[in-house]
Amino acid sequence: MFGSAQNGVLLATRLLMASALLPTGVARALNVSGFAVTLAGAGCPAPNAVATAAVIVQVFGPLAVILGVMPRITGLAMAGFVAGMAALLHPFWLQTGAAAATERSFLLADLGLAGAFLMYAMTGPGAWSWQGWRSNAAAPARAPAKGPKAPARKSGVKRTGGRAPARAAA
């Protein structure tokens, strides 16, 4: 894929990754204390502080991904956040039966999303992003390349394919 098709796919990918976290982040922002209770039930130390930090990451991280702001930092931070929360909130190894299968599915889905954020960190957001706009705005306009530069000639001497020029008899 080239050009605008690749940039369109990267934009769609960013939107899909953000859509996996942003609605939950907004819902948790509206009920931070309820999320802190959930974290406390999972055995998380300092659940109020962790809930507040998680809400900040889960709301502003996807917005940064959508816009394409600082993709390496954002992608790595979001991958770590998703993997950490998945391990904390979906401990399938503590469950049995259908509950274990459900929690394992949730954990694996979140780990897949963490992998997508890692790929985003490595590939970047594409040209249809804040970073793409900034790099295009900062790049000075260049004249088109005309190919390799020809070697300079010495005055009056014509090159003849490596052989010495023939001299006229006097």
Long-range contacts (C-beta under 8 A, 24 or more apart in sequence): 6-126, 7-126, 7-127, 7-128, 7-132, 8-128, 10-123, 10-124, 10-125, 10-126, 10-128, 10-129, 11-125, 11-126, 11-128, 11-129, 13-116, 13-120, 14-65, 14-66, 14-68, 14-120, 14-125, 14-129, 15-66, 17-62, 17-65, 17-78, 17-113, 17-116, 17-117, 17-120, 18-62, 18-63, 18-65, 18-66, 19-62, 20-113, 21-58, 21-61, 21-62, 21-78, 21-82, 21-113, 22-58, 22-59, 22-62, 22-63, 24-58, 25-55, 25-57, 25-58, 25-59, 25-61, 25-62, 26-59, 28-54, 28-55, 28-58, 29-55, 29-58, 29-59, 38-89, 39-88, 42-88, 42-89, 42-91, 44-88, 54-81, 54-85, 57-81, 65-117, 65-120, 65-125, 67-129, 67-130, 68-124, 68-125, 68-126, 68-128, 68-129, 68-130, 68-131, 68-132, 69-129, 69-130, 69-131, 70-131, 71-120, 71-121, 71-124, 71-125, 71-129, 71-131, 72-121, 72-122, 72-124, 73-121, 74-120, 74-121, 75-117, 75-118, 75-119, 75-120, 75-121, 75-122, 76-117, 76-118, 76-121, 78-114, 78-117, 78-120, 79-114, 79-115, 79-117, 79-118, 79-121, 80-114, 82-110, 82-111, 82-113, 82-114, 82-117, 83-110, 83-111, 83-114, 85-110, 86-110, 86-111, 86-114
